[in-house]
Amino acid sequence: MSSTKLYFLALLLFISSVARAQDSLQVQARGPVLSLDSVLMLIDQNNPMLLENQYRALAQNAMAEGARSQMAPMVGGGVFMYPYPGQKVMDPGDKGMFMVSAEQQITNPAKLKAREAYQLSRAGMEEAGRDYQYNQLRAQAKTAYYQWVVLERKMQVLRESQRIMEFMLKLAKVRYPYNQSSLGSIYKVEGRIGEIENMLVMTKGEMAMKNIQLNTLMNLPPDFKFAVVPLVKVPEPIAVIDTVDLSASRSDIRRLDRSIESMQLNLRLENLQRKPDFGVRLEGMVPRADMMPRMFSLMGMVSIPIAPWASKMYKANAKAIDLEIQGMQRGREGLLNEAVGMVRSMAVELQAKRTQVQNYETKIIPALRRNYETTLLSYEQNTGALPLVVDAWEAWNMAQMEYLNNLQQLYLIVVNYEKELEK
């Protein structure tokens, strides 16, 4: 082997070892590795928006604890049949009496039970709202995480391209004194190295943005550094999906179901307004005259809500609630039909994009890599020109970048697909 080829080989090994050492140092500086499941778990536990829904549900449950409470009793005191000042009292019995009273309004127990059930249903609405909010945040987190994974792979491609271009530049500079390389080719390679450096800076900035975005979703400090798992499996699309499956899995449908259920309980509560309420009043009287006996009054009361002038309100409210329930049920049907069509069309799109990505992995990129290796070998054997090597590298590099762009699109389709399926 000639001394020139030995020099080229030693130079390539040195560049590779330095690059691997730099990569290991960068991995150590990134902090811990968080999987996607770990990120989602931290969001579920720490995100303030989810905690807000959780506390709202707890507040509704706390309010339900007092739903069966009765009205507070009323007590009073005063005089009864007391003569006005200056009046002449002829009979001791006309001096009047001192009186104390106690009154308790008793709400119909059926109304209290219905009120409690309605209040508990509002807590269920808040819990379903939390599930819906978590689905939105989970989709945002998956999008940022997958984009970060693709950016990591782009960084690997760019670093590899940087090593290749630097190797070509050193090789061209060594050959230039022997008229085996042109000055224009050297400048062309230097320009490509500058472009790669710009792309590295831009990619690093985008990765830092994804880090901050995920920290915000996890309610962690913005400067918390961590790394992502580079390999993410793309799920297979579900072949058949219907409204029954979606109604059981989607949080927005469950939230709508909880709303309809709550409205039905509210309707039941309004219909129970026709039932009477009760009351009891006790009055005790102490006469001012010594010869008069002490007396009391005990009265029981019952409301008559079926009176025409009193029943109009709850009848109108019940009718309005019933119409609102019918509207929500029609809206639920429309939402389910739209979701089924969306999921099935996204499954077709997911399968098509998966095929495109597989073509890049198995056909396009391997062929262009072999083309690059062939032209590089020809250049090393002095049977090819450096511009041809650069062109072959550009074709291979562009194919890798286009593959990663399609992979990112595939991940985004997966995110939307799983968002529709609530996975």
ZAFIZA-197321 format. One line per field, with one value per residue (C-alpha): residue number from 0; x, y, z; residue in one letter. Coordinates in pm, 1 decimal, m for minus. Layout:
<atoms>
i c(NUM ...)
x c(X ...)
y c(Y ...)
z c(Z ...)
aa c(A ...)
</atoms>
This chain:
<atoms>
i c(0 1 2 3 4 5 6 7 8 9 10 11 12 13 14 15 16 17 18 19 20 21 22 23 24 25 26 27 28 29 30 31 32 33 34 35 36 37 38 39 40 41 42 43 44 45 46 47 48 49 50 51 52 53 54 55 56 57 58 59 60 61 62 63 64 65 66 67 68 69 70 71 72 73 74 75 76 77 78 79 80 81 82 83 84 85 86 87 88 89 90 91 92 93 94 95 96 97 98 99 100 101 102 103 104 105 106 107 108 109 110 111 112 113 114 115 116 117 118 119 120 121 122 123 124 125 126 127 128 129 130 131 132 133 134 135 136 137 138 139 140 141 142 143 144 145 146 147 148 149 150 151 152 153 154 155 156 157 158 159 160 161 162 163 164 165 166 167 168 169 170 171 172 173 174 175 176 177 178 179 180 181 182 183 184 185 186 187 188 189 190 191 192 193 194 195 196 197 198 199 200 201 202 203 204 205 206 207 208 209 210 211 212 213 214 215 216 217 218 219 220 221 222 223 224 225 226 227 228 229 230 231 232 233 234 235 236 237 238 239 240 241 242 243 244 245 246 247 248 249 250 251 252 253 254 255 256 257 258 259 260 261 262 263 264 265 266 267 268 269 270 271 272 273 274 275 276 277 278 279 280 281 282 283 284 285 286 287 288 289 290 291 292 293 294 295 296 297 298 299 300 301 302 303 304 305 306 307 308 309 310 311 312 313 314 315 316 317 318 319 320 321 322 323 324 325 326 327 328 329 330 331 332 333 334 335 336 337 338 339 340 341 342 343 344 345 346 347 348 349 350 351 352 353 354 355 356 357 358 359 360 361 362 363 364 365 366 367 368 369 370 371 372 373 374 375 376 377 378 379 380 381 382 383 384 385 386 387 388 389 390 391 392 393 394 395 396 397 398 399 400 401 402 403 404 405 406 407 408 409 410 411 412 413 414 415 416 417 418 419 420 421 422)
x c(0.0 141.3 232.2 m40.4 m315.1 m177.6 m193.5 m553.1 m649.9 m483.7 m647.5 m992.5 m947.8 m835.7 m1135.7 m1374.1 m1224.7 m1243.2 m1603.7 m1702.3 m1536.1 m1724.8 m2053.8 m1998.7 m1921.7 m2236.0 m2451.4 m2309.5 m2380.9 m2745.5 m2852.0 m3078.4 m3262.3 m3641.2 m3860.7 m4186.7 m4381.5 m4183.0 m4255.9 m4627.6 m4632.0 m4471.7 m4724.1 m5008.0 m4876.3 m4743.2 m4913.2 m5097.0 m5386.4 m5456.1 m5423.6 m5680.4 m5933.9 m5852.0 m5919.5 m6241.4 m6361.8 m6267.7 m6456.1 m6771.0 m6743.8 m6703.7 m7015.5 m7206.0 m7140.0 m7377.5 m7639.1 m7877.8 m7866.1 m8189.1 m8253.4 m8129.4 m8393.7 m8544.8 m8594.4 m8753.2 m8892.0 m9131.3 m9471.9 m9818.8 m10136.1 m9940.3 m10135.8 m9994.5 m9834.0 m10086.8 m10375.2 m10588.7 m10610.2 m10942.2 m10890.0 m10563.2 m10595.3 m10551.7 m10195.6 m10063.0 m9798.0 m9424.7 m9364.5 m9076.2 m9093.6 m8892.7 m8950.8 m8797.2 m8850.9 m8815.0 m8723.0 m8867.3 m8615.0 m8655.8 m8538.9 m8233.5 m8136.8 m8176.7 m7971.2 m7688.6 m7686.3 m7678.5 m7388.0 m7190.4 m7250.0 m7084.7 m6775.5 m6784.0 m6793.4 m6477.3 m6302.2 m6397.4 m6276.0 m5941.1 m5913.9 m5989.0 m5728.1 m5471.1 m5532.4 m5455.5 m5139.3 m5033.1 m5058.3 m4846.6 m4586.3 m4571.7 m4533.1 m4242.9 m4081.9 m4100.9 m3969.4 m3681.6 m3608.4 m3595.1 m3373.2 m3133.2 m3109.6 m3058.4 m2774.3 m2616.4 m2648.9 m2507.2 m2212.7 m2138.0 m2162.1 m1929.8 m1674.3 m1697.9 m1658.6 m1365.8 m1204.2 m1259.8 m1118.4 m802.4 m777.0 m815.6 m555.5 m308.8 m365.1 m366.5 15.5 25.8 m235.0 m480.2 m737.1 m853.3 m872.2 m1240.6 m1320.1 m1152.0 m1359.5 m1674.6 m1608.3 m1531.7 m1865.4 m2047.0 m1876.8 m1999.1 m2354.3 m2338.8 m2220.1 m2517.8 m2755.7 m2596.1 m2650.9 m3013.8 m3080.9 m2928.6 m3151.7 m3462.0 m3365.0 m3327.9 m3675.0 m3825.4 m3649.4 m3805.3 m4148.4 m4148.1 m4018.1 m4311.1 m4559.8 m4398.9 m4392.1 m4012.5 m3758.3 m3699.3 m3324.6 m3363.7 m3163.9 m3246.3 m3213.0 m3471.2 m3481.7 m3375.2 m3583.4 m3960.7 m4182.1 m4454.4 m4786.0 m4983.2 m5312.2 m5631.4 m5811.1 m6172.0 m6311.3 m6672.6 m6872.6 m6893.1 m6514.2 m6473.0 m6749.8 m6567.1 m6220.9 m6256.9 m6253.2 m6452.1 m6734.6 m6714.8 m6721.7 m7028.3 m7188.4 m7121.3 m7276.1 m7587.3 m7609.5 m7577.9 m7849.1 m8077.4 m8025.7 m8096.1 m8415.0 m8514.2 m8449.1 m8671.0 m8949.6 m8931.8 m9021.0 m9384.5 m9342.0 m9439.4 m9201.3 m9287.1 m9249.0 m9311.7 m9346.5 m9361.8 m9462.6 m9456.7 m9640.8 m9597.8 m9881.7 m9801.5 m10099.1 m10038.2 m10381.5 m10347.7 m10216.6 m9908.7 m9992.9 m9822.2 m9896.2 m9773.5 m9832.4 m9736.2 m9713.0 m9696.8 m9633.1 m9862.5 m9623.8 m9886.7 m10077.1 m10100.1 m9932.9 m9642.0 m9593.6 m9514.8 m9151.9 m9039.6 m9240.9 m9070.8 m8728.3 m8790.5 m8894.9 m8585.5 m8352.9 m8514.8 m8466.7 m8105.7 m8047.5 m8190.9 m7958.0 m7654.8 m7748.3 m7766.4 m7430.6 m7283.5 m7397.1 m7242.1 m6914.4 m6891.5 m6961.9 m6699.4 m6446.0 m6497.9 m6438.2 m6131.8 m5978.0 m6028.3 m5884.5 m5587.3 m5525.6 m5497.5 m5263.3 m5055.0 m5012.3 m4911.9 m4656.0 m4519.3 m4461.3 m4277.9 m4051.1 m3978.5 m3884.6 m3631.5 m3490.6 m3465.3 m3419.9 m3339.5 m3082.0 m2885.2 m2861.7 m2740.2 m2492.7 m2346.1 m2325.1 m2134.6 m1898.5 m1832.8 m1746.6 m1530.9 m1342.0 m1290.1 m1155.7 m916.5 m789.6 m741.5 m1011.7 m1273.8 m1306.6 m1384.6 m1695.1 m1848.6 m1786.2 m1942.9 m2245.6 m2287.2 m2258.5 m2515.8 m2762.0 m2712.6 m2731.8 m3048.1 m3208.7 m3130.3 m3275.6 m3583.6 m3619.0 m3607.5 m3861.4 m4094.7 m4027.1 m4126.8 m4444.7 m4512.6 m4471.0 m4706.0 m4967.6 m4924.3 m4976.7 m5299.1 m5410.8 m5353.3 m5514.5 m5830.7 m5817.7 m5728.0 m5414.8)
y c(0.0 342.1 602.4 837.5 578.6 497.3 867.1 887.7 583.4 715.7 1053.9 898.3 686.0 990.2 1197.4 911.8 863.3 1234.4 1248.9 951.7 1111.8 1436.3 1246.9 1067.9 1397.2 1554.6 1262.4 1292.8 1667.6 1623.1 1480.4 1179.6 995.0 1020.0 784.8 903.1 712.9 889.4 1227.9 1150.6 1026.9 1351.7 1554.3 1353.8 1417.1 1774.2 1972.6 2270.2 2254.6 1894.2 1978.4 2254.4 2003.6 1767.5 2030.1 2130.8 1770.7 1757.3 2082.2 1940.7 1629.5 1848.7 2043.3 1716.8 1630.9 1908.0 1850.5 1676.4 1953.7 2113.6 2484.5 2649.7 2682.4 3022.3 3140.9 3460.5 3642.6 3930.4 4018.9 3896.7 4109.0 4369.2 4698.0 5018.0 5249.2 5480.7 5240.0 5173.4 4799.2 4705.0 4329.5 4164.8 3930.7 4224.5 4292.8 4070.1 3804.3 3750.5 3504.8 3295.8 3096.1 2834.5 2738.5 2472.3 2433.1 2069.5 2012.6 1701.4 1415.1 1310.8 1656.5 1634.7 1296.2 1422.9 1733.1 1516.6 1298.0 1607.4 1756.2 1432.3 1426.3 1766.4 1615.3 1345.4 1616.4 1773.2 1435.6 1374.4 1725.5 1636.2 1330.8 1549.3 1805.6 1532.2 1397.0 1740.1 1778.5 1421.6 1496.1 1811.1 1615.9 1335.0 1584.9 1760.7 1430.9 1276.6 1594.8 1588.5 1224.9 1321.2 1619.1 1387.3 1168.9 1474.8 1574.8 1233.7 1270.9 1623.3 1523.0 1230.6 1463.1 1706.5 1429.9 1320.6 1673.7 1746.9 1423.5 1518.2 1863.9 1722.1 1468.5 1738.4 1961.5 1673.4 1595.6 1954.7 1991.3 1683.5 1829.2 1557.2 1809.0 2152.1 2467.6 2510.2 2167.7 2264.8 2583.5 2386.9 2145.0 2434.2 2589.8 2264.2 2245.5 2596.5 2501.8 2195.5 2407.8 2641.5 2346.6 2208.0 2538.7 2555.2 2193.5 2241.9 2545.2 2348.1 2068.6 2320.5 2455.7 2105.8 2054.5 2374.1 2286.9 1946.5 2097.6 2339.2 2056.1 1858.0 2168.7 2142.2 2428.2 2550.5 2487.9 2120.3 1912.4 1558.1 1330.7 1133.2 768.8 763.3 461.2 504.5 229.7 334.2 159.2 m35.3 127.0 m39.1 m189.4 m161.4 105.3 194.7 429.0 175.5 159.9 536.5 608.7 389.9 536.9 907.6 1148.1 1416.8 1165.8 1063.4 1427.5 1480.7 1169.7 1303.6 1635.1 1462.1 1251.7 1562.8 1737.6 1436.0 1446.8 1817.8 1745.5 1493.1 1753.6 2003.9 1749.2 1682.3 2046.1 1936.2 1746.5 1942.0 2073.8 2082.5 2309.1 2314.3 2610.4 2616.0 2925.9 2959.7 3243.9 3367.6 3605.9 3920.2 3865.1 3618.8 3459.6 3377.1 3032.9 2982.1 2880.4 2745.8 2710.5 2422.0 2431.9 2201.4 2342.7 2196.4 2375.1 2331.8 2355.3 2220.5 2545.8 2686.3 3016.2 2828.6 2534.4 2740.0 2796.9 2437.1 2314.5 2567.1 2481.0 2109.0 2161.7 2370.8 2113.6 1831.1 2017.6 2087.1 1718.3 1626.5 1876.8 1736.7 1383.2 1489.1 1659.9 1342.5 1141.8 1394.6 1397.0 1017.4 995.5 1259.1 1083.0 746.5 900.7 1086.1 773.6 561.6 823.8 874.7 499.8 505.9 805.9 635.5 320.9 521.7 727.4 412.7 261.7 575.1 563.8 194.5 265.0 522.1 277.3 m27.9 111.4 478.6 548.8 220.9 275.8 635.4 532.7 270.4 532.1 763.6 486.3 392.8 748.1 792.7 473.3 594.0 923.8 747.5 539.9 854.3 747.9 1000.4 1369.2 1531.9 1719.7 1384.9 1265.2 1581.9 1541.9 1179.9 1278.7 1557.6 1313.7 1067.9 1341.4 1494.5 1150.3 1098.9 1439.5 1374.0 1036.7 1205.9 1465.7 1185.2 1005.6 1319.0 1344.7 979.1 1048.1 1347.4 1135.0 878.0 1149.4 1266.8 908.2 819.7 1146.0 1047.0 700.2 831.1 613.5)
z c(0.0 m96.4 165.7 34.7 90.5 435.4 517.3 395.4 601.6 918.0 868.5 829.0 1144.0 1341.2 1229.4 1316.7 1663.9 1740.9 1621.6 1837.9 2140.6 2075.7 2044.4 2375.9 2550.1 2402.6 2521.3 2872.6 2875.0 2778.6 3111.0 3170.1 2896.1 2920.1 2723.1 2575.5 2842.0 3115.6 2961.7 2939.4 3298.8 3420.6 3222.6 3374.0 3724.8 3706.2 3432.6 3591.5 3346.2 3444.0 3811.3 3759.5 3624.3 3907.5 4173.0 3999.4 4018.2 4386.0 4442.7 4283.8 4498.9 4805.4 4709.1 4664.0 5027.8 5133.0 4865.9 5108.7 5366.5 5478.6 5515.6 5834.1 6109.4 6187.8 6549.0 6667.9 6967.8 7032.7 7173.8 7085.1 7111.9 7306.2 7361.0 7222.8 7477.5 7646.8 7602.9 7911.8 7988.8 8145.0 8164.0 8273.3 7979.7 7745.0 7857.5 7579.5 7579.5 7521.6 7239.7 7102.1 6779.3 6586.7 6223.0 5999.4 5626.9 5515.1 5150.9 4994.5 5039.0 4675.6 4567.6 4794.0 4652.4 4297.2 4378.9 4512.8 4201.3 3980.9 4175.2 4150.6 3776.2 3748.7 3910.9 3643.5 3377.5 3521.7 3527.5 3163.7 3085.1 3239.0 3013.5 2712.3 2817.0 2874.8 2525.9 2380.9 2590.0 2510.2 2137.7 2183.1 2380.3 2124.0 1841.2 2014.7 2117.8 1771.0 1612.1 1857.4 1763.0 1395.1 1475.0 1659.1 1351.3 1134.3 1362.5 1306.0 929.6 939.8 1157.6 929.2 630.4 805.2 861.4 499.3 365.0 595.7 483.5 116.9 181.3 339.4 59.5 m206.8 m41.4 m29.6 m397.1 m516.3 m529.5 m752.9 m994.5 m888.7 m762.9 m874.5 m669.2 m761.3 m618.0 m292.7 m269.3 m348.7 m62.8 173.8 82.7 155.1 496.4 576.1 477.2 701.7 994.2 946.4 938.7 1255.3 1435.2 1320.0 1417.7 1763.4 1814.7 1715.4 1955.0 2238.0 2156.2 2175.8 2509.8 2647.4 2507.4 2675.7 3001.0 2994.3 2944.6 3229.4 3452.1 3487.3 3480.3 3122.0 3148.6 3251.2 3002.6 2902.2 2601.6 2407.2 2306.1 1939.0 1833.9 1830.4 1692.8 1453.5 1537.9 1284.3 1176.8 1295.0 998.0 1115.1 1347.5 1416.9 1635.5 1918.8 1946.5 1932.7 2181.6 2433.9 2373.0 2293.6 2585.3 2403.6 2351.2 2716.1 2819.5 2602.6 2752.7 3102.4 3000.3 2865.8 3180.3 3394.9 3193.9 3236.6 3612.2 3606.8 3413.5 3677.6 3945.1 3764.6 3728.0 4102.3 4167.4 4140.6 4466.1 4778.4 5041.7 5409.2 5706.9 6080.9 6313.1 6692.0 6887.6 7265.9 7446.2 7803.3 7917.9 8112.1 8338.6 8619.7 8591.5 8218.9 8117.0 7906.7 7549.1 7238.4 6871.0 6652.1 6278.9 5993.5 5639.2 5292.3 4961.4 4661.7 4360.3 4118.8 4141.8 3786.4 3871.9 4036.4 3798.2 3487.1 3586.5 3640.0 3343.1 3114.7 3256.8 3209.0 2848.3 2774.4 2930.2 2735.3 2406.7 2494.9 2564.1 2223.7 2057.5 2240.6 2134.9 1769.8 1807.9 1956.6 1654.1 1417.5 1612.6 1605.1 1232.6 1160.0 1384.0 1212.8 870.3 1000.5 1154.9 845.7 610.1 842.7 847.6 466.1 482.9 752.4 543.8 234.5 425.4 591.0 245.0 130.9 436.1 381.3 17.1 135.4 389.4 163.3 m187.9 m235.9 36.3 m6.5 m382.8 m348.0 m77.7 m306.4 m581.8 m347.8 m236.0 m598.6 m702.4 m390.7 m473.4 m829.0 m698.3 m460.7 m754.4 m966.3 m1214.2 m1100.2 m1021.2 m688.7 m819.8 m908.0 m552.9 m412.6 m640.8 m535.3 m171.3 m218.6 m376.2 m90.3 173.8 24.1 13.1 382.8 470.6 259.9 430.0 772.0 658.6 549.0 877.3 1067.4 861.7 941.9 1314.1 1293.5 1117.2 1393.8 1657.4 1495.6 1441.8 1806.6 1913.4 1728.9 1885.4 2233.8 2259.8)
aa c(M S S T K L Y F L A L L L F I S S V A R A Q D S L Q V Q A R G P V L S L D S V L M L I D Q N N P M L L E N Q Y R A L A Q N A M A E G A R S Q M A P M V G G G V F M Y P Y P G Q K V M D P G D K G M F M V S A E Q Q I T N P A K L K A R E A Y Q L S R A G M E E A G R D Y Q Y N Q L R A Q A K T A Y Y Q W V V L E R K M Q V L R E S Q R I M E F M L K L A K V R Y P Y N Q S S L G S I Y K V E G R I G E I E N M L V M T K G E M A M K N I Q L N T L M N L P P D F K F A V V P L V K V P E P I A V I D T V D L S A S R S D I R R L D R S I E S M Q L N L R L E N L Q R K P D F G V R L E G M V P R A D M M P R M F S L M G M V S I P I A P W A S K M Y K A N A K A I D L E I Q G M Q R G R E G L L N E A V G M V R S M A V E L Q A K R T Q V Q N Y E T K I I P A L R R N Y E T T L L S Y E Q N T G A L P L V V D A W E A W N M A Q M E Y L N N L Q Q L Y L I V V N Y E K E L E K)
</atoms>
